[in-house]
Amino acid sequence: MAVEQHCRWTSSYCHRAVQVGRKYGACLREWQRLVSYALTDAHAHSQLLIGTIAAFLQQQGVEDDLIRRHLLSPDPDRYVTGDLAGLLGRPSLKGTVESSWNSIGRAIAQRDSAE
């Protein structure tokens, strides 16, 4: 469910960027501001989508090194470390401050389990 939701949000924000770009094409200042907001939101949700998929693969027992190789990210460790513990219903790593990934992941996991 979380994967589908992040796909919808990412798609929605990309669509919004295109719509805003068309609507404000004549006003460069508004175009820059509004398209940048929409693309930043799309990027954030695509990052959450990648994290959600990585957490799902971890839960399925896929080896962390294999996940790292398949992500093709400059920083794949951000997706295969304890930061995603919230998505898997696990606590944060001991001695660390809870990251936004973890708190967002926990909220998603709790919402999905309630449905």
Secondary structure, DSSP 8 states (H G I E B T S, - for coil): -HHHHHHHHHHHHHHHHHHHHHHTTT-HHHHHHHHHHHHHHHHHHHHHHHHHHHHHHHHTT--HHHHHHHH--S-GGGGSSGGGGGGGT----TTS---HHHHHHHHHHHHHHH-
